[in-house]
Amino acid sequence: MEINPYKRGFDDDVAILQGRLAETTLLLEVLAKVNYLIGESKSFDDFCLAVLKILQDKFGFTHIHIGIKEEKEPHILRLITPEQIGRFKTMPVQHGIVGKAIRENRTVCVPDVTADSDYVTIHPDVKSELCVPLSTDGKVIGAINIETDMPQTFANYMGIIELIASNLGHSMKLAMLYQTEEYFHRLVDHMNEGVWVGDADENTVYTNLSLQEMTGFGKEELCNKTSYDLVDKDSGEIVKKEIEKRKKGIASHYEARFITKSGNTIPVLINAAPFGNTGSTMATITDLRTMKATEKRLLQTERFLASITQHCFEAIVGMDANGILQSWNVGAERIFGFKAEEMIGLPLDKRFIPEDRIVAGEPAHLLNETKTKGFVRNFETIRLHKNGKPINISLTLSAIRDNNNNITGISAIYRDISAQKKWEQELQDRFEKMQDAYREMGKQRRYLDYLGDMIMMSGSGGSVKQLENFIVNAIVMISRVDAATLRLMDETGEKLLLAAQSGLGEEWWSKKVIPYSGSLLEKAVKKNSPLKILDILNDPAYISPSLARKSNLRSALVLPLKVKDTILGSITLYLSHEGNLSLLDDEFIAVFAKQAALAIKLAS
């Protein structure tokens, strides 16, 4: 029977599409499992070992491992493998086929290892080897190395393994970020002070172990409470006023009473500050039970105050109603370095108050406020040591009255809070690092979503035009530039055809066809890297200055679309005169362009 040639051709097309669909499905399945591992693995090495198991199960390679460049010793390659390789746990980057792939940043396929001088024998049964570099943020960080016990060219695996590797580098970075996040969680969890973080509606979103132990509530129980639920009724009004301050961007320091799980209340000192730009709050909670008990005992032993004052750790200073120093205790000598005989009899503003504070009227203001209100509490300011070194102090002033309620003097307590200020800054720095890590993770997740959608579209059998429009719209969203165009090389290799655009008017289609020779793409290809043009209006290689001027465009970035050595076309990003040139420096743009080239190749 004669076979219809049209039917045979149709069957071949179906088989090809089925193969592409199976390959894309396999890719997405592997990437989904890898993304799941990012948050589940206990360590970076555990993550890599789990990834290796996924690849081993899917492809059945004889041997497979990951080589990672050591951060502190980039010339050393650390091998992560489920096998015990002994002395080959580390190796110099300049050795072996793995080292070659990393150094040259390209896939190295060796069908017969016996014929390759770079091959380093680790397993005697190995006949062929495939090594694919792993990159993130434009830097090669390692490679996937695959070995089999039979000679082969890896033709059935190379494309899918390269796609997996191109995404795995970013996944490995995310795994490292998760590990960093876990480290900061442990750090904050084991602080002596309680830590509370709430959202814009005062709902609890995080508490550390110290706060949980202080209140007796578990983590989940506290996360079901608002800041108002944590304090007693009297403290609720205080909390409400302090929240209004924080909404204005003002940090607050106040005392309140927390309700414990047993129903008791405990006095606490709350230092709260706005956290980020979302209206959230971060607060440290100090248990004041010991401090309050100490204050009570001091009141009960007031008759011994003179002796206690003289030997107190804080600086306690007495002055008359006019601010002339009358007493200067040992604590003051220790903190400020001046002996009592050097200070007694001098006005308050002599010697240990910075000149700029005197000019600003701070000493006079504090004295007047103390006389008016009777006290000034926990006033944070700067005082000077005898050697000229500034000291962070917390100052409390109290008016001393006679039996007729006349002010006869003022007492001042200076507490050195230099260590506390340093600790607060360290805490703020730690939380800023955590916030940066969360922000970077969110950014990487969005990038992965775009890549996943693009890969799915390229292998789903959908419209090539839809894929082209998706690519330009996605890269505009990712890079936040003003416009983008996608041009593809025609069959002759001599012309570039405008396939899609985003952010531009219909008049740009008048330049649908441009010559490749002398184009910006040709310059980028010769340069073998993306081409940045700061002023396209005056660049002789740019052929559409009138359109650019009409669209208020100033700068451009030309990204060659290449698959191996084949030029498919280019993506060009445009910025207006008001645009931020740093947007063109996002390294993920080049990664996206590389994936776009693969997607176009797969879909065409």
C-alpha positions in Angstrom: 0.0 0.0 0.0 1.3 3.4 -0.9 1.7 5.8 2.1 0.3 9.3 1.7 3.3 11.6 2.0 1.2 14.4 3.5 0.0 12.1 6.3 3.6 11.1 7.0 4.6 14.8 7.2 1.7 15.5 9.5 2.6 12.6 11.8 6.2 13.9 11.9 5.0 17.3 13.0 2.8 15.8 15.7 5.7 13.7 17.0 7.9 16.9 17.1 5.3 18.8 19.0 4.7 15.9 21.4 8.5 15.8 22.0 8.7 19.5 22.7 5.6 19.3 25.0 7.2 16.4 26.9 10.4 18.3 27.2 8.7 21.5 28.5 6.6 19.5 30.9 9.7 17.8 32.3 11.4 21.2 32.6 8.5 22.7 34.5 8.2 19.7 36.7 11.9 19.8 37.6 11.8 23.6 38.2 8.7 23.3 40.4 10.5 20.7 42.6 13.6 22.8 42.8 11.6 25.9 43.8 9.9 23.8 46.5 13.3 22.8 47.9 14.4 26.4 48.4 12.3 26.9 51.5 12.5 23.3 52.7 16.2 22.5 52.8 18.0 22.9 56.1 21.3 24.0 54.4 22.7 25.0 51.0 24.4 21.6 50.7 21.2 19.8 51.5 19.5 21.8 48.8 22.1 20.9 46.2 22.0 17.2 47.2 18.2 17.2 46.8 18.5 18.8 43.4 21.0 16.1 42.3 18.5 13.4 43.4 15.8 15.0 41.3 18.0 15.0 38.2 19.2 11.5 38.9 15.7 10.2 39.3 14.5 11.9 36.1 17.4 11.1 33.8 19.1 8.1 35.3 22.7 9.3 34.8 25.5 7.1 36.0 27.2 9.9 38.1 26.1 13.5 38.7 27.4 16.2 41.0 27.6 20.0 41.4 30.8 21.9 41.6 30.7 25.3 43.5 33.4 27.9 43.5 34.5 28.7 47.0 33.6 32.3 47.9 36.8 33.0 49.8 39.0 30.9 47.5 37.5 31.3 44.0 40.3 29.2 42.5 39.1 26.2 44.5 36.0 24.1 43.4 34.0 22.3 46.0 32.2 19.2 44.8 28.7 18.5 46.2 27.9 14.8 45.5 25.9 12.0 47.1 28.9 9.8 46.5 32.1 9.5 48.7 34.9 10.7 46.4 37.6 11.1 49.0 40.4 13.4 47.9 38.3 14.8 45.0 35.9 16.6 47.4 37.8 19.8 46.3 39.8 20.5 43.2 41.4 23.5 41.5 39.2 25.4 39.0 41.8 25.1 36.3 41.6 21.3 36.3 39.3 18.9 34.5 36.3 19.3 32.2 34.3 20.9 35.0 37.0 23.6 35.4 37.0 24.2 31.6 33.2 24.8 31.6 33.5 27.2 34.5 36.5 29.1 33.1 35.0 29.5 29.6 31.4 29.8 30.8 30.0 27.4 28.2 28.7 23.9 28.0 31.4 21.3 27.5 30.3 17.9 26.0 32.9 15.1 25.8 31.4 12.0 23.9 34.6 10.0 24.6 36.6 11.0 27.7 39.6 8.8 26.7 40.1 11.2 23.8 40.0 14.4 25.9 43.2 15.6 27.6 41.3 17.7 30.1 39.5 14.7 31.6 40.4 13.8 35.2 39.6 10.2 36.1 37.4 9.8 39.1 35.2 6.9 38.2 36.8 4.1 36.1 33.5 3.3 34.5 33.0 6.7 32.9 32.9 6.9 29.1 31.4 10.3 28.4 30.9 13.6 30.3 28.6 16.7 30.0 29.3 19.8 32.0 27.0 22.9 32.1 28.0 26.1 33.9 25.8 27.6 36.6 25.4 31.4 36.7 23.7 34.1 38.8 23.9 37.8 38.5 26.1 37.4 35.5 28.8 35.5 37.4 29.6 31.8 37.0 29.3 30.2 40.4 29.8 26.5 39.5 28.6 23.8 37.2 26.5 20.6 36.9 28.7 17.6 35.9 27.1 14.5 34.4 29.0 11.3 33.6 27.7 8.1 31.9 29.1 4.6 31.4 28.7 4.6 27.7 30.0 6.9 24.9 27.3 9.4 23.8 26.8 13.0 22.6 24.0 13.8 25.1 21.9 15.1 22.2 18.7 14.1 23.9 19.6 15.8 27.2 21.8 18.8 26.4 19.0 21.3 25.7 16.9 20.5 28.7 19.9 20.3 31.0 21.1 23.8 29.8 17.6 25.2 30.5 17.6 23.7 33.9 21.1 25.0 34.7 20.1 28.5 33.5 17.4 28.6 36.1 19.2 26.6 38.8 21.8 29.4 39.4 19.1 31.8 40.5 17.5 29.1 42.6 20.8 28.4 44.3 21.0 32.2 45.1 17.5 32.0 46.7 18.5 29.0 48.7 21.5 31.0 50.1 19.1 33.9 50.9 16.8 31.6 52.8 19.8 30.3 54.8 20.7 33.9 55.6 17.1 34.7 56.6 17.1 31.7 59.0 20.4 32.9 60.5 18.9 36.3 61.3 15.8 34.7 62.7 18.0 32.6 65.1 20.0 35.7 66.0 16.9 37.7 66.9 15.2 34.8 68.6 18.0 34.5 71.2 18.3 38.2 72.1 17.8 39.0 75.8 15.3 41.7 74.9 11.8 40.9 73.6 11.2 41.8 70.0 7.8 42.5 68.5 7.0 43.3 64.8 3.5 44.4 63.8 1.8 45.4 60.5 0.1 48.7 59.7 -3.0 47.5 61.5 -1.0 46.6 64.7 -1.5 42.9 64.1 1.4 40.8 65.4 3.5 39.3 62.6 6.6 38.2 64.5 7.8 37.7 68.1 11.1 36.3 69.4 11.6 33.7 72.0 12.4 36.2 74.8 9.0 37.9 74.3 7.2 34.5 74.3 9.0 33.5 77.5 8.2 36.9 79.1 4.5 36.7 78.5 4.0 32.9 78.6 2.2 32.9 75.2 3.4 30.7 72.3 4.4 32.1 68.9 1.0 31.3 67.3 -0.9 32.7 70.2 0.9 36.0 70.0 0.4 36.2 66.2 -3.3 36.1 66.8 -3.1 39.3 68.9 -2.9 43.0 68.2 -0.6 45.4 70.1 -3.7 46.4 72.1 -4.3 42.8 73.2 -0.9 42.6 74.7 -1.3 45.4 77.3 -3.8 46.1 80.1 -6.6 48.7 79.9 -4.7 51.6 81.4 -1.7 51.0 79.0 -4.1 50.8 76.1 -4.5 54.6 76.0 -0.8 55.1 76.1 -0.3 52.7 73.3 -2.9 54.5 71.2 -1.1 57.8 71.6 2.3 56.3 70.7 0.9 54.6 67.6 -0.3 58.0 66.4 3.3 59.3 66.7 4.7 56.3 64.8 2.2 56.9 62.0 4.0 60.3 61.6 7.4 58.6 61.4 8.3 59.3 65.0 10.0 56.6 67.2 8.5 56.2 70.7 9.9 55.2 74.1 7.4 54.5 76.8 6.4 52.3 79.7 3.4 50.0 79.8 2.1 46.8 81.4 1.9 43.6 79.5 -0.7 40.9 80.3 0.8 37.4 80.7 -0.9 34.2 79.9 -1.5 33.6 83.6 -3.5 36.9 83.8 -0.9 38.8 85.7 0.6 42.1 84.4 4.3 43.0 84.1 5.9 46.4 83.7 7.8 46.8 80.5 9.8 49.5 78.6 8.9 49.7 75.0 11.2 51.2 72.3 9.2 51.3 69.1 10.0 52.6 65.7 8.4 52.7 62.2 9.7 49.7 60.2 10.0 50.1 56.4 7.6 52.1 54.2 4.5 49.9 54.9 3.4 51.4 58.2 4.8 48.4 60.1 6.4 48.7 63.6 9.4 47.1 65.2 9.7 47.3 69.0 12.1 46.0 71.6 10.5 45.1 75.0 12.4 45.3 78.2 11.1 43.5 81.3 11.1 46.2 84.1 10.1 43.9 87.0 13.6 43.8 88.4 14.0 47.6 87.8 10.7 48.4 89.4 11.5 46.3 92.5 14.8 48.1 92.8 13.0 51.5 92.6 10.7 50.4 95.4 13.6 49.3 97.6 15.3 52.6 97.0 12.2 54.5 98.1 12.0 52.4 101.3 15.7 53.2 102.1 15.5 56.9 101.3 17.3 57.9 104.6 20.4 56.2 103.3 20.3 58.1 100.0 23.4 60.2 100.6 25.6 57.1 100.9 23.9 55.3 98.0 24.2 58.4 95.9 27.9 58.8 96.5 28.7 55.3 95.3 26.0 54.8 92.6 27.1 53.5 89.2 25.2 56.4 87.5 26.5 59.9 87.6 24.4 61.8 90.3 24.9 65.5 90.4 23.3 68.1 92.7 22.9 71.8 91.9 21.2 74.8 93.4 18.2 76.5 91.9 20.5 78.6 89.7 22.4 75.6 88.2 25.6 75.9 90.3 27.0 72.5 91.0 26.9 71.4 94.6 27.7 67.7 94.5 29.5 65.3 92.1 29.5 61.6 93.0 31.9 58.8 92.2 29.7 57.7 89.2 30.1 61.2 87.7 33.9 61.0 88.1 33.9 57.6 86.4 31.7 58.6 83.5 33.0 62.1 82.8 36.6 61.9 84.1 36.4 65.1 86.2 37.0 64.9 90.0 34.5 66.5 92.3 36.9 69.3 93.3 37.2 70.2 89.6 33.4 70.7 89.2 31.8 71.8 92.4 31.0 75.5 92.4 30.9 75.8 88.6 27.8 76.6 86.6 26.2 73.6 85.0 27.1 74.6 81.5 30.9 74.6 82.1 33.4 72.0 81.0 31.3 68.9 80.1 28.5 70.2 77.9 29.3 70.6 74.1 29.5 74.1 72.9 26.8 73.6 70.2 24.3 72.4 72.9 25.1 75.5 75.0 24.5 77.8 71.9 21.2 76.0 71.2 20.1 76.8 74.8 19.8 73.2 76.0 21.0 73.7 79.6 18.8 76.7 80.2 15.8 74.9 78.6 16.3 71.8 80.8 16.5 73.9 84.0 13.4 75.9 83.1 11.4 72.7 82.3 12.5 71.1 85.5 11.3 74.1 87.5 8.0 74.2 85.6 7.1 70.5 85.6 9.2 69.4 88.5 11.2 66.9 86.4 12.7 65.9 83.1 12.9 62.2 82.4 15.1 60.1 80.2 16.3 63.1 78.1 18.9 61.7 75.6 21.7 64.0 74.8 25.5 64.3 74.5 28.0 65.2 77.2 31.8 65.4 77.1 34.5 63.3 78.9 37.5 65.2 80.3 39.5 63.9 77.3 37.0 65.5 74.9 35.3 62.3 73.8 31.5 62.7 73.4 29.3 60.3 75.5 25.7 59.3 74.8 23.8 59.8 78.0 20.2 59.6 79.3 19.5 62.5 81.7 16.8 62.7 84.4 16.3 66.0 86.3 14.2 66.4 89.5 13.3 69.5 91.4 14.1 69.5 95.1 11.5 71.4 97.2 11.4 72.6 100.8 8.5 72.3 103.2 6.9 75.4 101.6 7.1 73.8 98.1 9.9 76.3 97.0 12.5 74.9 94.7 15.9 74.9 96.6 17.9 72.7 94.2 17.9 70.2 91.3 19.2 66.7 91.2 20.5 65.2 87.9 21.1 61.6 87.1 23.3 60.8 84.1 23.3 57.3 82.7 25.8 56.3 80.1 23.8 54.7 77.2 26.7 54.4 74.7 26.5 50.6 74.8 22.7 50.7 74.4 23.0 53.1 71.4 25.5 50.8 69.8 23.2 47.8 70.4 20.2 49.6 69.0 22.2 50.5 65.8 23.3 46.9 65.5 19.7 45.7 65.8 18.5 48.2 63.2 21.3 47.1 60.9 20.3 43.5 61.3 16.7 44.2 60.5 17.6 46.2 57.5 19.6 43.3 56.2 16.6 41.0 56.8 14.4 43.5 54.9 16.8 43.6 52.0 16.8 39.8 51.9 13.0 39.7 51.8 13.0 42.3 49.1 15.5 40.4 47.0 13.6 37.2 47.4 10.4 38.8 46.2 12.2 40.2 43.2 13.7 36.9 42.3 10.3 35.2 42.6 8.8 37.6 40.2 11.6 37.0 37.7 11.1 33.3 38.0 7.4 33.7 37.3 8.1 35.6 34.1 10.6 33.0 33.0 8.2 30.1 33.8 5.4 31.8 31.8 7.7 32.4 28.9 9.0 28.8 28.9 5.4 27.5 29.1 4.2 29.6 26.2 7.2 28.5 24.0 6.4 24.9 24.5 2.6 25.0 24.6 2.0 25.2 20.8 0.5 28.7 21.2 0.9 31.7 18.8 4.4 32.8 18.2 3.1 36.4 18.0 1.7 36.0 21.5 5.1 34.9 22.7 6.8 37.9 21.0 4.4 40.4 22.6 4.8 38.7 26.0 8.6 39.0 25.8 8.6 42.8 25.1 5.8 43.5 27.7 7.5 41.3 30.3 11.0 42.9 29.9 9.4 46.4 30.2 7.8 45.3 33.5 11.0 43.7 34.8 13.4 46.5 33.9 10.9 49.4 34.4 12.2 51.1 31.2 10.0 53.3 29.0 9.8 51.1 25.9 11.1 48.0 24.2 11.3 46.5 20.7 11.9 43.0 19.5 13.5 42.5 16.1 14.2 39.1 14.5 16.6 38.2 11.7 15.1 37.3 8.4 16.0 34.1 6.5 18.8 35.8 4.6 20.5 37.1 7.7 20.7 40.6 6.1 17.6 42.3 7.5 16.0 42.8 11.0 12.2 42.6 11.1 10.2 44.4 13.9 8.3 41.6 15.5 6.8 43.3 18.6 7.0 46.6 20.6 5.9 47.9 23.9 5.5 51.6 25.0 5.8 53.0 21.5 3.4 54.5 18.9 2.2 52.9 15.7 4.6 55.1 13.7 7.4 52.8 14.8 6.1 50.1 12.4 7.3 52.4 9.6 10.7 51.1 10.4 9.6 47.5 10.3 12.6 46.4 8.2 16.1 47.6 8.8 19.5 46.3 7.5 21.6 44.2 9.8 24.8 45.5 8.4 25.9 48.6 10.3 23.2 48.2 12.9 23.5 48.6 16.6 22.9 44.8 16.8 25.9 44.2 14.6 28.0 46.3 17.0 26.7 44.4 20.0 27.5 41.1 18.3 31.0 42.1 17.5 31.4 43.3 21.1 29.9 40.0 22.3 27.9 41.7 25.0 24.8 44.0 25.4 25.4 47.5 23.9 24.5 50.6 25.9 24.0 53.9 24.0 23.7 56.9 26.3 22.6 59.3 23.5 20.8 57.5 20.6 19.9 60.9 18.9 23.5 61.5 18.1 24.7 57.9 17.5 25.4 57.5 13.7 24.6 53.8 13.9 21.0 54.5 15.1 18.7 54.9 12.1 15.5 56.2 13.8 16.5 59.4 15.6 13.4 61.3 14.5 11.1 58.6 16.0 13.2 58.5 19.2 13.0 62.3 19.4 9.2 62.3 18.9 8.8 59.6 21.6 11.1 61.6 24.0 13.7 58.7 24.1 17.3 59.3 25.0 19.2 56.1 25.8 19.0 52.5 24.8 20.3 49.0 25.6 20.7 46.5 22.7 20.5 42.9 23.8 21.6 40.3 21.2 19.4 37.2 21.0 21.7 34.3 20.5 21.4 30.5 20.8 24.9 29.1 20.7 26.4 30.9 17.7 23.2 31.7 15.9 21.9 35.3 15.9 18.1 35.3 16.2 17.7 39.1 16.6 17.7 41.6 19.4 15.7 43.2 22.2 16.2 47.0 22.5 15.3 48.8 25.7 14.6 52.6 25.7 14.8 55.2 28.4 13.3 58.7 28.2 15.2 61.9 29.0 13.9 61.6 32.6 14.7 57.9 32.8 17.1 56.4 35.4 20.2 55.1 33.5 20.9 52.6 36.4 17.8 50.6 35.3 19.8 49.4 32.3 22.4 47.8 34.7 20.1 45.1 36.0 22.0 41.9 35.4 18.8 39.9 35.1 17.9 41.7 31.9 20.7 39.8 30.1 19.5 36.5 31.7 16.0 37.2 30.5 17.2 38.0 27.0 19.1 34.6 26.9 15.9 32.8 28.0 13.9 34.7 25.5 16.2 33.6 22.7 15.8 30.0 23.8 12.0 30.4 24.0 11.8 31.9 20.5 14.0 29.2 19.1 11.9 26.5 20.8 8.6 28.1 19.5 9.8 28.7 15.9 
